Amino acid sequence: MNQDTKMGRPKQSDDERQQKVDAIIQSAQSLFIAEGFPSVSMRKIAAKASMGTMTLYKYFPNKNAILHHIWAGFFDELFDLVRSDVEKETDAKSKLKAMCMTYLNYWVGHPDRFRIVFLNEDRASSTDEFFINHANITQEMLLTVGPMMQDLSKSVDPSSMMVFLESLMCFVHGVALNVITISEYPWSDYEKYIDIFLDSKF
């Protein structure tokens, strides 16, 4: 007889654990959207997920860890879409445009997700790595953009590629931010913005 059986509590299966994690993530995400990240406590998340607060702490050490788990899910989904749409194009510039459009369409199509990721006060502490580094977002972008840049300009060095990537990210995030947060303004079709930006670079 193993220790779990002796204590009268069967060991939790992987599926059962995943169900608990999913319940926590879904509950936290709905609360972050409805109330804002700063207003949500671990106690609120536990209550929403129908579990005790101490049980919640067995799965996540704090609400930042829950938030980062949510972010990771968004970016995994986003980069899968980006890779799929990029592969449909044949030339480098079309691939780059497809990446930009897919990236923008994702956030504009999910404004609540954009707010959870980019419009909250979560910051890395002295003992916590910035999420953008932890989740390898920059690496994912470089792996996607790098080959396109090499095709478009054979003399691109790594430092120039990073500057281009950073300027591209500033641009697409600026478009998404304006479209999402100033929705009353009659913005043009943002595909035109992408064309103007890329035409100015290549």
HELIX and SHEET records of a PDB file:
HELIX    1   1 GLN A    3  LYS A    6  1                                   4    
HELIX    2   2 ASP A   14  GLU A   35  1                                  22    
HELIX    3   3 PHE A   37  SER A   39  5                                   3    
HELIX    4   4 MET A   42  LYS A   48  1                                   7    
HELIX    5   5 THR A   53  TYR A   57  1                                   5    
HELIX    6   6 LYS A   63  GLU A   87  1                                  25    
HELIX    7   7 ALA A   92  GLY A  109  1                                  18    
HELIX    8   8 PRO A  111  PHE A  118  1                                   8    
HELIX    9   9 PHE A  131  HIS A  134  1                                   4    
HELIX   10  10 ILE A  137  LEU A  152  1                                  16    
HELIX   11  11 PRO A  158  THR A  181  1                                  24    
HELIX   12  12 TYR A  190  LYS A  201  1                                  12    
END                                                                             
